[in-house]
């Protein structure tokens, strides 16, 4: 079994794999347990306490686990502390830009986020090659893996929430909108106008970007993930794949690839 942890910009999440099945994840942990390791803002409250709670949950479910893989957008200092504590309980592998990958990475800088790396690896594991991965999360990222199993890069743009916050923070009177809902094209109040501009504009951006990829790469498959991915999928044509746990499948794919290489 494998504990996979994603330490992201907006929240910390984990799943437990038993071979090719997710048998435990942070979204279905009982509420009375969550308070021990998750703050109100969705980040781990205390790393020692987090692993103690995880081990209690595993023991309760009669699960034996020794392996852990994680990716993180946190600082190097934070990650060193995390590894130091996690290593008391598990054999730990951290996924970084320099970790060997099951595809060729043609990105030209080492600032590529591990969340993007893992999302591509997850799509590669589940869907193959010639894939456009769209992560609709804190940012909206587009990442392309071609037919030759080479990662070419992609693009980054502001998410719904970042656009809402920018309109509020960089103007004198516009309110902060937080709800992402269906909205008419024409708004008849300031709130409705902001929602129409941000929500409809962002969806149109995603649709047009997909169309450009389809023109350039025939037969490209589209895979959506991220916190707002399911909402976006409702506005796209049939044939788009949605996978909530794409990053975790990527963590597993990269972990197993390196385990095999080291045998």
C-alpha positions in Angstrom: 0.0 0.0 0.0 1.1 3.6 -0.6 0.3 6.9 1.1 0.2 9.7 -1.4 0.2 13.3 -0.2 -0.4 16.5 -2.2 0.7 19.7 -0.4 -0.9 22.4 -2.6 -1.5 26.1 -2.6 -5.0 25.9 -1.4 -5.1 22.7 0.7 -3.3 19.6 1.8 -4.8 16.3 0.7 -3.9 12.6 0.8 -5.0 9.2 -0.4 -4.1 5.6 0.4 -3.6 3.2 -2.5 -4.0 -0.5 -2.3 -2.6 -1.5 -5.6 -4.8 0.2 -8.2 -7.6 1.2 -5.8 -8.0 4.2 -3.5 -9.2 2.9 -0.2 -8.8 6.0 2.0 -8.7 9.7 1.2 -8.8 13.0 3.1 -12.3 13.7 1.8 -13.9 10.7 3.5 -12.1 10.8 6.8 -14.6 11.1 9.6 -15.2 14.7 10.8 -14.2 13.9 14.3 -10.8 12.9 13.1 -10.3 15.8 10.7 -10.0 18.3 13.5 -6.8 16.7 14.7 -4.9 17.4 11.5 -6.6 20.0 9.3 -6.9 23.7 10.1 -9.9 25.8 9.0 -7.9 26.8 5.9 -7.4 23.2 4.9 -3.7 22.8 5.7 -2.2 20.2 8.0 -2.5 21.5 11.6 0.5 19.7 13.1 2.6 17.2 11.1 3.3 14.9 14.0 -0.3 14.8 14.9 -1.3 14.2 11.3 0.8 11.1 11.0 -0.5 9.8 14.4 -4.0 10.2 13.2 -3.2 8.6 9.8 -1.7 5.6 11.6 -4.8 5.3 13.9 -7.0 5.3 10.8 -4.9 2.7 9.2 -4.9 0.5 12.3 -8.7 0.9 12.7 -9.1 -0.2 9.1 -6.5 -3.0 9.6 -4.2 -1.6 6.9 -0.5 -2.1 7.0 1.4 0.7 5.3 5.1 1.5 5.1 5.6 3.6 1.9 4.8 7.3 1.4 5.2 9.6 -1.6 4.5 13.3 -1.7 4.7 16.5 -3.7 4.7 20.0 -2.4 4.6 23.6 -3.4 5.8 24.6 0.1 9.2 26.1 1.0 12.4 23.9 1.1 12.6 24.4 4.8 9.0 23.3 5.3 9.5 20.2 3.1 12.7 19.2 5.0 10.8 19.3 8.2 8.0 17.3 6.7 10.4 14.6 5.4 12.1 14.5 8.8 8.9 13.8 10.6 7.4 11.5 7.9 10.5 9.4 7.8 9.8 8.3 11.4 6.8 6.4 10.2 7.4 5.5 6.5 9.9 5.2 3.7 9.4 8.6 2.1 10.0 9.7 -1.5 9.5 13.4 -2.4 8.7 14.2 -6.0 10.7 17.2 -7.3 11.6 18.7 -10.6 14.7 16.5 -10.8 12.9 13.2 -10.0 13.1 10.8 -12.9 9.8 10.7 -14.7 7.9 8.1 -16.9 8.0 10.6 -19.7 10.6 12.9 -21.2 10.4 16.4 -19.7 11.3 19.2 -22.2 10.5 22.1 -19.9 13.3 24.6 -20.0 13.4 25.8 -16.3 13.4 24.1 -13.0 10.5 26.2 -11.7 7.9 23.7 -13.0 5.5 23.0 -10.2 5.4 19.4 -9.0 1.6 19.6 -9.0 1.8 20.1 -12.8 4.3 17.3 -13.1 2.1 14.9 -11.1 -1.1 15.8 -13.0 0.7 15.0 -16.3 2.0 11.8 -14.9 -1.5 10.9 -13.7 -3.0 11.5 -17.1 -0.2 9.5 -18.7 -0.9 6.6 -16.4 -4.7 6.6 -17.0 -5.0 7.8 -20.5 -1.7 7.4 -22.4 -0.2 10.1 -24.6 -1.3 13.0 -26.8 -3.1 14.5 -23.8 -3.9 18.1 -22.7 -4.2 18.3 -18.9 -6.2 21.2 -17.6 -6.1 21.8 -13.8 -8.7 24.3 -12.7 -7.5 25.0 -9.2 -5.7 28.0 -7.5 -4.5 28.8 -11.0 -5.6 27.3 -14.3 -2.8 25.3 -15.9 -2.7 23.7 -19.3 0.0 21.0 -19.9 0.6 18.9 -23.0 2.1 15.5 -23.4 2.6 14.6 -27.0 2.4 11.3 -29.0 6.1 10.7 -28.4 5.6 10.7 -24.6 7.3 14.1 -24.3 6.1 16.8 -22.0 6.3 20.1 -23.9 4.9 22.6 -21.4 1.7 24.6 -21.5 0.4 27.8 -19.9 -0.8 29.3 -16.6 -3.6 31.8 -16.2 -5.6 33.2 -13.2 -8.4 31.1 -11.7 -12.0 32.3 -11.1 -11.1 33.2 -7.5 -7.9 35.1 -8.4 -9.9 37.2 -10.9 -12.6 37.9 -8.3 -9.9 38.9 -5.8 -8.1 41.1 -8.3 -11.2 43.0 -9.2 -11.9 43.6 -5.5 -8.3 44.5 -4.5 -7.4 46.7 -7.4 -10.5 48.8 -7.5 -12.1 51.2 -5.0 -15.7 50.0 -5.0 -16.1 46.6 -6.5 -17.2 43.9 -4.0 -15.5 40.6 -3.4 -17.4 37.8 -5.1 -16.7 34.2 -4.0 -19.5 32.1 -5.5 -18.9 30.2 -8.8 -22.3 29.5 -10.2 -24.2 29.4 -13.5 -24.6 33.0 -14.7 -26.4 34.9 -17.5 -24.4 36.5 -20.3 -25.8 39.9 -19.3 -25.7 41.0 -15.7 -28.1 43.6 -14.4 -26.3 44.3 -11.1 -22.6 44.9 -10.2 -22.4 41.4 -8.7 -23.9 39.8 -11.7 -21.7 41.7 -14.1 -18.6 40.6 -12.2 -19.8 37.0 -12.2 -20.6 37.1 -15.9 -17.2 38.6 -16.8 -15.2 36.2 -14.7 -17.1 33.0 -15.1 -18.2 33.3 -18.7 -14.9 34.8 -19.7 -12.9 32.1 -18.0 -14.9 29.3 -19.5 -14.6 30.9 -23.0 -10.8 31.1 -22.4 -10.7 27.4 -21.6 -12.9 26.4 -24.6 -10.9 28.5 -27.0 -7.6 27.1 -25.7 -8.9 23.5 -26.1 -9.9 24.3 -29.7 -6.4 25.6 -30.5 -4.8 22.4 -29.1 -7.3 20.3 -31.1 -6.3 22.2 -34.3 -2.6 21.8 -33.6 -2.6 18.2 -32.3 -5.1 15.9 -34.0 -6.9 13.4 -31.7 -5.7 15.1 -28.5 -7.5 13.9 -25.4 -8.7 16.4 -22.8 -8.4 15.6 -19.1 -9.7 18.0 -16.5 -8.9 18.1 -12.8 -8.8 20.6 -9.9 -11.3 22.0 -7.4 -13.4 23.8 -10.0 -12.8 21.2 -12.8 -16.2 19.5 -12.4 -18.0 22.9 -12.8 -16.0 23.7 -15.9 -16.7 20.2 -17.4 -20.4 21.0 -17.5 -19.7 23.7 -20.1 -17.5 21.6 -22.4 -18.3 19.2 -25.2 -18.7 15.5 -24.6 -15.4 13.5 -24.7 -13.7 15.4 -22.0 -12.4 13.2 -19.1 -12.7 14.4 -15.5 -10.5 12.9 -12.8 -10.6 14.3 -9.4 -7.6 12.4 -8.1 -5.3 12.9 -11.1 -2.4 14.3 -9.1 -2.5 11.3 -6.8 -2.4 8.9 -9.7 0.6 10.8 -10.9 2.3 10.5 -7.6 1.7 6.7 -7.7 2.9 6.5 -11.3 6.2 8.4 -10.6 6.8 6.4 -7.4 6.3 3.0 -9.1 8.5 4.1 -12.1 11.4 5.0 -9.7 10.9 1.8 -7.7 11.2 -0.2 -10.9 14.2 1.7 -12.0 16.0 1.0 -8.7 15.5 -2.7 -8.8 
